[in-house]
Amino acid sequence: MRIAIDSTPLTVPHTGIGRYTAELARHLGKARPEAEVVLLSGQKYQALDGPPNLRCALRPARMWERRWWSPWSACWGLSSR
């Protein structure tokens, strides 16, 4: 199973929602070691320390690119970073 989380809050350092997002991703990875937890954002951010099943994927940042993009494309390995 793949679990996708919008990691846009992680692009701004030291925010409450950013910390919540990071901890949610870490704990989901630990609680479900058989699942792949994918963090999706259109902007770069510092990689998280976490379980081996936690990874980052970059989604398109430009409006015209977002028209074709869906969360499923990143879950299936497109645009990985």
Gaussian input, Z-matrix of N, CA and C with variables (Angstrom, degrees):
# hf/3-21g

backbone

0 1
 N
 C     1     B1
 C     2     B2     1     A1
 N     3     B3     2     A2     1     D1
 C     4     B4     3     A3     2     D2
 C     5     B5     4     A4     3     D3
 N     6     B6     5     A5     4     D4
 C     7     B7     6     A6     5     D5
 C     8     B8     7     A7     6     D6
 N     9     B9     8     A8     7     D7
 C    10    B10     9     A9     8     D8
 C    11    B11    10    A10     9     D9
 N    12    B12    11    A11    10    D10
 C    13    B13    12    A12    11    D11
 C    14    B14    13    A13    12    D12
 N    15    B15    14    A14    13    D13
 C    16    B16    15    A15    14    D14
 C    17    B17    16    A16    15    D15
 N    18    B18    17    A17    16    D16
 C    19    B19    18    A18    17    D17
 C    20    B20    19    A19    18    D18
 N    21    B21    20    A20    19    D19
 C    22    B22    21    A21    20    D20
 C    23    B23    22    A22    21    D21
 N    24    B24    23    A23    22    D22
 C    25    B25    24    A24    23    D23
 C    26    B26    25    A25    24    D24
 N    27    B27    26    A26    25    D25
 C    28    B28    27    A27    26    D26
 C    29    B29    28    A28    27    D27
 N    30    B30    29    A29    28    D28
 C    31    B31    30    A30    29    D29
 C    32    B32    31    A31    30    D30
 N    33    B33    32    A32    31    D31
 C    34    B34    33    A33    32    D32
 C    35    B35    34    A34    33    D33
 N    36    B36    35    A35    34    D34
 C    37    B37    36    A36    35    D35
 C    38    B38    37    A37    36    D36
 N    39    B39    38    A38    37    D37
 C    40    B40    39    A39    38    D38
 C    41    B41    40    A40    39    D39
 N    42    B42    41    A41    40    D40
 C    43    B43    42    A42    41    D41
 C    44    B44    43    A43    42    D42
 N    45    B45    44    A44    43    D43
 C    46    B46    45    A45    44    D44
 C    47    B47    46    A46    45    D45
 N    48    B48    47    A47    46    D46
 C    49    B49    48    A48    47    D47
 C    50    B50    49    A49    48    D48
 N    51    B51    50    A50    49    D49
 C    52    B52    51    A51    50    D50
 C    53    B53    52    A52    51    D51
 N    54    B54    53    A53    52    D52
 C    55    B55    54    A54    53    D53
 C    56    B56    55    A55    54    D54
 N    57    B57    56    A56    55    D55
 C    58    B58    57    A57    56    D56
 C    59    B59    58    A58    57    D57
 N    60    B60    59    A59    58    D58
 C    61    B61    60    A60    59    D59
 C    62    B62    61    A61    60    D60
 N    63    B63    62    A62    61    D61
 C    64    B64    63    A63    62    D62
 C    65    B65    64    A64    63    D63
 N    66    B66    65    A65    64    D64
 C    67    B67    66    A66    65    D65
 C    68    B68    67    A67    66    D66
 N    69    B69    68    A68    67    D67
 C    70    B70    69    A69    68    D68
 C    71    B71    70    A70    69    D69
 N    72    B72    71    A71    70    D70
 C    73    B73    72    A72    71    D71
 C    74    B74    73    A73    72    D72
 N    75    B75    74    A74    73    D73
 C    76    B76    75    A75    74    D74
 C    77    B77    76    A76    75    D75
 N    78    B78    77    A77    76    D76
 C    79    B79    78    A78    77    D77
 C    80    B80    79    A79    78    D78
 N    81    B81    80    A80    79    D79
 C    82    B82    81    A81    80    D80
 C    83    B83    82    A82    81    D81
 N    84    B84    83    A83    82    D82
 C    85    B85    84    A84    83    D83
 C    86    B86    85    A85    84    D84
 N    87    B87    86    A86    85    D85
 C    88    B88    87    A87    86    D86
 C    89    B89    88    A88    87    D87
 N    90    B90    89    A89    88    D88
 C    91    B91    90    A90    89    D89
 C    92    B92    91    A91    90    D90
 N    93    B93    92    A92    91    D91
 C    94    B94    93    A93    92    D92
 C    95    B95    94    A94    93    D93
 N    96    B96    95    A95    94    D94
 C    97    B97    96    A96    95    D95
 C    98    B98    97    A97    96    D96
 N    99    B99    98    A98    97    D97
 C   100   B100    99    A99    98    D98
 C   101   B101   100   A100    99    D99
 N   102   B102   101   A101   100   D100
 C   103   B103   102   A102   101   D101
 C   104   B104   103   A103   102   D102
 N   105   B105   104   A104   103   D103
 C   106   B106   105   A105   104   D104
 C   107   B107   106   A106   105   D105
 N   108   B108   107   A107   106   D106
 C   109   B109   108   A108   107   D107
 C   110   B110   109   A109   108   D108
 N   111   B111   110   A110   109   D109
 C   112   B112   111   A111   110   D110
 C   113   B113   112   A112   111   D111
 N   114   B114   113   A113   112   D112
 C   115   B115   114   A114   113   D113
 C   116   B116   115   A115   114   D114
 N   117   B117   116   A116   115   D115
 C   118   B118   117   A117   116   D116
 C   119   B119   118   A118   117   D117
 N   120   B120   119   A119   118   D118
 C   121   B121   120   A120   119   D119
 C   122   B122   121   A121   120   D120
 N   123   B123   122   A122   121   D121
 C   124   B124   123   A123   122   D122
 C   125   B125   124   A124   123   D123
 N   126   B126   125   A125   124   D124
 C   127   B127   126   A126   125   D125
 C   128   B128   127   A127   126   D126
 N   129   B129   128   A128   127   D127
 C   130   B130   129   A129   128   D128
 C   131   B131   130   A130   129   D129
 N   132   B132   131   A131   130   D130
 C   133   B133   132   A132   131   D131
 C   134   B134   133   A133   132   D132
 N   135   B135   134   A134   133   D133
 C   136   B136   135   A135   134   D134
 C   137   B137   136   A136   135   D135
 N   138   B138   137   A137   136   D136
 C   139   B139   138   A138   137   D137
 C   140   B140   139   A139   138   D138
 N   141   B141   140   A140   139   D139
 C   142   B142   141   A141   140   D140
 C   143   B143   142   A142   141   D141
 N   144   B144   143   A143   142   D142
 C   145   B145   144   A144   143   D143
 C   146   B146   145   A145   144   D144
 N   147   B147   146   A146   145   D145
 C   148   B148   147   A147   146   D146
 C   149   B149   148   A148   147   D147
 N   150   B150   149   A149   148   D148
 C   151   B151   150   A150   149   D149
 C   152   B152   151   A151   150   D150
 N   153   B153   152   A152   151   D151
 C   154   B154   153   A153   152   D152
 C   155   B155   154   A154   153   D153
 N   156   B156   155   A155   154   D154
 C   157   B157   156   A156   155   D155
 C   158   B158   157   A157   156   D156
 N   159   B159   158   A158   157   D157
 C   160   B160   159   A159   158   D158
 C   161   B161   160   A160   159   D159
 N   162   B162   161   A161   160   D160
 C   163   B163   162   A162   161   D161
 C   164   B164   163   A163   162   D162
 N   165   B165   164   A164   163   D163
 C   166   B166   165   A165   164   D164
 C   167   B167   166   A166   165   D165
 N   168   B168   167   A167   166   D166
 C   169   B169   168   A168   167   D167
 C   170   B170   169   A169   168   D168
 N   171   B171   170   A170   169   D169
 C   172   B172   171   A171   170   D170
 C   173   B173   172   A172   171   D171
 N   174   B174   173   A173   172   D172
 C   175   B175   174   A174   173   D173
 C   176   B176   175   A175   174   D174
 N   177   B177   176   A176   175   D175
 C   178   B178   177   A177   176   D176
 C   179   B179   178   A178   177   D177
 N   180   B180   179   A179   178   D178
 C   181   B181   180   A180   179   D179
 C   182   B182   181   A181   180   D180
 N   183   B183   182   A182   181   D181
 C   184   B184   183   A183   182   D182
 C   185   B185   184   A184   183   D183
 N   186   B186   185   A185   184   D184
 C   187   B187   186   A186   185   D185
 C   188   B188   187   A187   186   D186
 N   189   B189   188   A188   187   D187
 C   190   B190   189   A189   188   D188
 C   191   B191   190   A190   189   D189
 N   192   B192   191   A191   190   D190
 C   193   B193   192   A192   191   D191
 C   194   B194   193   A193   192   D192
 N   195   B195   194   A194   193   D193
 C   196   B196   195   A195   194   D194
 C   197   B197   196   A196   195   D195
 N   198   B198   197   A197   196   D196
 C   199   B199   198   A198   197   D197
 C   200   B200   199   A199   198   D198
 N   201   B201   200   A200   199   D199
 C   202   B202   201   A201   200   D200
 C   203   B203   202   A202   201   D201
 N   204   B204   203   A203   202   D202
 C   205   B205   204   A204   203   D203
 C   206   B206   205   A205   204   D204
 N   207   B207   206   A206   205   D205
 C   208   B208   207   A207   206   D206
 C   209   B209   208   A208   207   D207
 N   210   B210   209   A209   208   D208
 C   211   B211   210   A210   209   D209
 C   212   B212   211   A211   210   D210
 N   213   B213   212   A212   211   D211
 C   214   B214   213   A213   212   D212
 C   215   B215   214   A214   213   D213
 N   216   B216   215   A215   214   D214
 C   217   B217   216   A216   215   D215
 C   218   B218   217   A217   216   D216
 N   219   B219   218   A218   217   D217
 C   220   B220   219   A219   218   D218
 C   221   B221   220   A220   219   D219
 N   222   B222   221   A221   220   D220
 C   223   B223   222   A222   221   D221
 C   224   B224   223   A223   222   D222
 N   225   B225   224   A224   223   D223
 C   226   B226   225   A225   224   D224
 C   227   B227   226   A226   225   D225
 N   228   B228   227   A227   226   D226
 C   229   B229   228   A228   227   D227
 C   230   B230   229   A229   228   D228
 N   231   B231   230   A230   229   D229
 C   232   B232   231   A231   230   D230
 C   233   B233   232   A232   231   D231
 N   234   B234   233   A233   232   D232
 C   235   B235   234   A234   233   D233
 C   236   B236   235   A235   234   D234
 N   237   B237   236   A236   235   D235
 C   238   B238   237   A237   236   D236
 C   239   B239   238   A238   237   D237
 N   240   B240   239   A239   238   D238
 C   241   B241   240   A240   239   D239
 C   242   B242   241   A241   240   D240

   B1=1.4329
   B2=1.5283
   B3=1.3206
   B4=1.4625
   B5=1.5176
   B6=1.3268
   B7=1.4561
   B8=1.5190
   B9=1.3243
   B10=1.4663
   B11=1.5242
   B12=1.3431
   B13=1.4653
   B14=1.5236
   B15=1.3354
   B16=1.4657
   B17=1.5253
   B18=1.3316
   B19=1.4648
   B20=1.5280
   B21=1.3178
   B22=1.4664
   B23=1.5265
   B24=1.3520
   B25=1.4698
   B26=1.5296
   B27=1.3309
   B28=1.4636
   B29=1.5297
   B30=1.3295
   B31=1.4673
   B32=1.5277
   B33=1.3245
   B34=1.4661
   B35=1.5210
   B36=1.3386
   B37=1.4679
   B38=1.5350
   B39=1.3091
   B40=1.4627
   B41=1.5250
   B42=1.3245
   B43=1.4584
   B44=1.5168
   B45=1.3141
   B46=1.4542
   B47=1.5134
   B48=1.3403
   B49=1.4556
   B50=1.5326
   B51=1.3231
   B52=1.4616
   B53=1.5248
   B54=1.3171
   B55=1.4733
   B56=1.5255
   B57=1.3255
   B58=1.4606
   B59=1.5354
   B60=1.3238
   B61=1.4667
   B62=1.5250
   B63=1.3263
   B64=1.4665
   B65=1.5303
   B66=1.3220
   B67=1.4623
   B68=1.5239
   B69=1.3226
   B70=1.4577
   B71=1.5261
   B72=1.3327
   B73=1.4651
   B74=1.5334
   B75=1.3181
   B76=1.4757
   B77=1.5326
   B78=1.3187
   B79=1.4599
   B80=1.5273
   B81=1.3243
   B82=1.4634
   B83=1.5240
   B84=1.3384
   B85=1.4593
   B86=1.5170
   B87=1.3370
   B88=1.4671
   B89=1.5302
   B90=1.3273
   B91=1.4579
   B92=1.5263
   B93=1.3295
   B94=1.4642
   B95=1.5247
   B96=1.3279
   B97=1.4648
   B98=1.5246
   B99=1.3261
   B100=1.4646
   B101=1.5281
   B102=1.3316
   B103=1.4681
   B104=1.5244
   B105=1.3297
   B106=1.4648
   B107=1.5247
   B108=1.3222
   B109=1.4577
   B110=1.5295
   B111=1.3360
   B112=1.4639
   B113=1.5231
   B114=1.3317
   B115=1.4568
   B116=1.5295
   B117=1.3327
   B118=1.4641
   B119=1.5205
   B120=1.3315
   B121=1.4553
   B122=1.5204
   B123=1.3230
   B124=1.4560
   B125=1.5209
   B126=1.3273
   B127=1.4563
   B128=1.5239
   B129=1.3223
   B130=1.4610
   B131=1.5259
   B132=1.3272
   B133=1.4587
   B134=1.5161
   B135=1.3114
   B136=1.4627
   B137=1.5285
   B138=1.3275
   B139=1.4655
   B140=1.5248
   B141=1.3138
   B142=1.4577
   B143=1.5179
   B144=1.3188
   B145=1.4549
   B146=1.5165
   B147=1.2903
   B148=1.4512
   B149=1.5040
   B150=1.3071
   B151=1.4600
   B152=1.5339
   B153=1.3175
   B154=1.4660
   B155=1.5261
   B156=1.3257
   B157=1.4587
   B158=1.5294
   B159=1.3242
   B160=1.4638
   B161=1.5220
   B162=1.3504
   B163=1.4610
   B164=1.5226
   B165=1.3238
   B166=1.4562
   B167=1.5258
   B168=1.3301
   B169=1.4592
   B170=1.5185
   B171=1.3087
   B172=1.4570
   B173=1.5226
   B174=1.3278
   B175=1.4578
   B176=1.5224
   B177=1.3107
   B178=1.4713
   B179=1.5248
   B180=1.3226
   B181=1.4619
   B182=1.5246
   B183=1.3289
   B184=1.4673
   B185=1.5287
   B186=1.3179
   B187=1.4631
   B188=1.5261
   B189=1.3276
   B190=1.4650
   B191=1.5133
   B192=1.3439
   B193=1.4664
   B194=1.5277
   B195=1.3206
   B196=1.4601
   B197=1.5227
   B198=1.3154
   B199=1.4674
   B200=1.5226
   B201=1.3092
   B202=1.4677
   B203=1.5168
   B204=1.3442
   B205=1.4568
   B206=1.5186
   B207=1.2978
   B208=1.4592
   B209=1.5274
   B210=1.3200
   B211=1.4714
   B212=1.5195
   B213=1.3245
   B214=1.4612
   B215=1.5168
   B216=1.3416
   B217=1.4681
   B218=1.5296
   B219=1.3096
   B220=1.4702
   B221=1.5275
   B222=1.3127
   B223=1.4644
   B224=1.5212
   B225=1.3242
   B226=1.4528
   B227=1.5112
   B228=1.3569
   B229=1.4578
   B230=1.5104
   B231=1.3188
   B232=1.4599
   B233=1.5205
   B234=1.2900
   B235=1.4653
   B236=1.5180
   B237=1.3004
   B238=1.4698
   B239=1.5035
   B240=1.3155
   B241=1.4679
   B242=1.4871
   A1=108.16
   A2=116.70
   A3=122.11
   A4=109.13
   A5=115.48
   A6=122.84
   A7=107.32
   A8=117.51
   A9=121.85
   A10=110.02
   A11=115.45
   A12=122.18
   A13=108.17
   A14=116.64
   A15=120.93
   A16=107.76
   A17=116.39
   A18=120.27
   A19=112.69
   A20=117.71
   A21=120.82
   A22=112.61
   A23=120.26
   A24=119.29
   A25=114.12
   A26=118.20
   A27=120.84
   A28=112.76
   A29=117.38
   A30=120.53
   A31=112.16
   A32=117.02
   A33=122.08
   A34=107.33
   A35=117.84
   A36=119.76
   A37=113.00
   A38=115.14
   A39=123.58
   A40=113.70
   A41=117.14
   A42=119.97
   A43=109.00
   A44=116.65
   A45=120.91
   A46=112.53
   A47=116.71
   A48=119.74
   A49=110.77
   A50=117.24
   A51=120.65
   A52=111.35
   A53=115.60
   A54=119.29
   A55=110.75
   A56=116.01
   A57=120.53
   A58=110.44
   A59=116.82
   A60=121.77
   A61=110.70
   A62=116.64
   A63=121.05
   A64=111.08
   A65=116.93
   A66=120.42
   A67=111.45
   A68=117.29
   A69=121.11
   A70=110.42
   A71=116.58
   A72=121.06
   A73=110.97
   A74=116.71
   A75=120.36
   A76=111.37
   A77=116.14
   A78=120.01
   A79=112.16
   A80=117.87
   A81=119.19
   A82=110.84
   A83=116.18
   A84=120.04
   A85=112.84
   A86=116.22
   A87=120.35
   A88=111.49
   A89=116.24
   A90=120.49
   A91=112.68
   A92=116.43
   A93=121.75
   A94=110.46
   A95=118.78
   A96=120.58
   A97=113.36
   A98=118.07
   A99=120.27
   A100=112.29
   A101=117.75
   A102=122.68
   A103=110.42
   A104=115.96
   A105=121.68
   A106=107.38
   A107=117.46
   A108=122.59
   A109=107.31
   A110=116.00
   A111=122.00
   A112=108.88
   A113=116.76
   A114=122.64
   A115=108.02
   A116=117.07
   A117=122.39
   A118=111.00
   A119=116.63
   A120=121.12
   A121=109.44
   A122=116.06
   A123=121.73
   A124=112.47
   A125=116.92
   A126=122.33
   A127=109.27
   A128=115.52
   A129=119.51
   A130=110.29
   A131=114.33
   A132=121.40
   A133=108.01
   A134=115.80
   A135=120.61
   A136=109.23
   A137=115.32
   A138=120.51
   A139=110.36
   A140=115.54
   A141=121.07
   A142=111.48
   A143=115.95
   A144=120.39
   A145=106.26
   A146=116.33
   A147=118.56
   A148=111.05
   A149=115.25
   A150=120.01
   A151=111.16
   A152=117.87
   A153=120.79
   A154=114.53
   A155=118.56
   A156=120.60
   A157=112.96
   A158=117.73
   A159=123.52
   A160=108.80
   A161=117.45
   A162=119.91
   A163=110.55
   A164=115.54
   A165=122.80
   A166=109.58
   A167=116.21
   A168=121.90
   A169=107.60
   A170=116.58
   A171=122.39
   A172=109.58
   A173=116.78
   A174=120.44
   A175=108.65
   A176=118.45
   A177=120.88
   A178=112.18
   A179=116.15
   A180=121.31
   A181=112.46
   A182=118.02
   A183=120.86
   A184=110.32
   A185=115.16
   A186=120.53
   A187=111.89
   A188=118.63
   A189=120.14
   A190=112.22
   A191=117.35
   A192=119.95
   A193=111.18
   A194=116.95
   A195=120.39
   A196=112.27
   A197=116.68
   A198=119.56
   A199=111.60
   A200=117.76
   A201=120.35
   A202=112.54
   A203=116.15
   A204=119.70
   A205=110.76
   A206=115.83
   A207=121.15
   A208=107.58
   A209=117.72
   A210=119.15
   A211=112.39
   A212=117.37
   A213=120.65
   A214=111.75
   A215=118.70
   A216=119.55
   A217=110.62
   A218=117.37
   A219=119.63
   A220=110.93
   A221=116.58
   A222=119.43
   A223=111.77
   A224=116.82
   A225=120.00
   A226=112.44
   A227=117.29
   A228=119.93
   A229=115.34
   A230=119.90
   A231=120.77
   A232=109.88
   A233=118.11
   A234=124.52
   A235=113.43
   A236=119.37
   A237=121.60
   A238=110.79
   A239=115.41
   A240=120.91
   A241=109.64
   D1=142.60
   D2=174.58
   D3=-113.41
   D4=134.68
   D5=178.83
   D6=-115.60
   D7=120.21
   D8=-179.54
   D9=-104.72
   D10=134.58
   D11=179.76
   D12=-128.49
   D13=133.18
   D14=175.11
   D15=-71.01
   D16=115.37
   D17=-176.51
   D18=-101.60
   D19=18.63
   D20=177.20
   D21=-54.71
   D22=-38.45
   D23=177.85
   D24=-59.42
   D25=-20.59
   D26=179.52
   D27=-76.53
   D28=-9.92
   D29=-178.96
   D30=-77.23
   D31=-17.18
   D32=177.77
   D33=-109.92
   D34=115.39
   D35=-175.56
   D36=-69.16
   D37=149.72
   D38=171.48
   D39=62.89
   D40=47.20
   D41=173.32
   D42=-117.12
   D43=154.12
   D44=179.98
   D45=-64.92
   D46=-43.92
   D47=-179.99
   D48=-68.54
   D49=-31.19
   D50=176.03
   D51=-65.54
   D52=-43.59
   D53=178.58
   D54=-65.69
   D55=-40.61
   D56=178.07
   D57=-60.78
   D58=-45.15
   D59=-179.95
   D60=-61.34
   D61=-44.97
   D62=-179.97
   D63=-62.63
   D64=-46.29
   D65=-179.19
   D66=-67.43
   D67=-37.47
   D68=176.98
   D69=-60.51
   D70=-46.77
   D71=179.94
   D72=-62.51
   D73=-45.16
   D74=179.78
   D75=-60.79
   D76=-47.66
   D77=-176.38
   D78=-70.55
   D79=-35.13
   D80=174.53
   D81=-62.79
   D82=-40.85
   D83=177.84
   D84=-62.63
   D85=-39.12
   D86=179.08
   D87=-73.25
   D88=-39.66
   D89=-177.32
   D90=-71.87
   D91=-29.93
   D92=-178.72
   D93=-125.00
   D94=73.86
   D95=-176.84
   D96=-63.68
   D97=-20.83
   D98=178.46
   D99=-80.66
   D100=-14.77
   D101=-178.79
   D102=-93.33
   D103=154.86
   D104=173.82
   D105=-103.20
   D106=121.61
   D107=179.46
   D108=-98.91
   D109=119.62
   D110=-175.72
   D111=-113.44
   D112=124.38
   D113=175.86
   D114=-95.75
   D115=124.99
   D116=-176.59
   D117=-113.58
   D118=131.45
   D119=175.69
   D120=-154.07
   D121=152.28
   D122=175.59
   D123=-89.73
   D124=-2.99
   D125=-179.00
   D126=-126.89
   D127=155.04
   D128=179.05
   D129=-76.29
   D130=150.62
   D131=176.47
   D132=-153.16
   D133=166.29
   D134=-178.66
   D135=-69.65
   D136=132.44
   D137=-179.71
   D138=-62.42
   D139=146.82
   D140=180.00
   D141=-90.76
   D142=144.51
   D143=168.05
   D144=-81.25
   D145=135.44
   D146=-179.18
   D147=-176.70
   D148=-169.60
   D149=-178.97
   D150=-66.26
   D151=161.83
   D152=-177.00
   D153=-65.53
   D154=-16.70
   D155=179.65
   D156=-90.58
   D157=11.26
   D158=177.44
   D159=-102.25
   D160=124.30
   D161=179.24
   D162=-140.82
   D163=163.68
   D164=179.68
   D165=-107.64
   D166=146.91
   D167=174.81
   D168=-137.87
   D169=140.35
   D170=-178.54
   D171=-97.47
   D172=125.16
   D173=175.46
   D174=-99.07
   D175=159.29
   D176=-178.64
   D177=-59.41
   D178=138.79
   D179=-178.63
   D180=-97.16
   D181=-24.35
   D182=-177.93
   D183=-82.96
   D184=144.64
   D185=-176.69
   D186=-56.46
   D187=-44.11
   D188=-177.71
   D189=-67.31
   D190=-26.54
   D191=176.82
   D192=-76.49
   D193=-30.66
   D194=-178.56
   D195=-68.10
   D196=-21.97
   D197=-177.96
   D198=-60.48
   D199=-37.10
   D200=-178.20
   D201=-95.14
   D202=-18.87
   D203=-174.30
   D204=-77.00
   D205=144.04
   D206=171.25
   D207=-135.65
   D208=158.84
   D209=177.71
   D210=-56.41
   D211=-28.47
   D212=-178.57
   D213=-67.06
   D214=-31.79
   D215=-178.80
   D216=-64.08
   D217=-39.91
   D218=178.72
   D219=-71.41
   D220=-34.99
   D221=179.34
   D222=-64.64
   D223=-26.62
   D224=-179.13
   D225=-95.77
   D226=14.03
   D227=170.28
   D228=101.13
   D229=2.62
   D230=178.50
   D231=-79.65
   D232=142.28
   D233=175.21
   D234=61.20
   D235=37.70
   D236=179.32
   D237=-72.30
   D238=149.18
   D239=172.98
   D240=-136.06

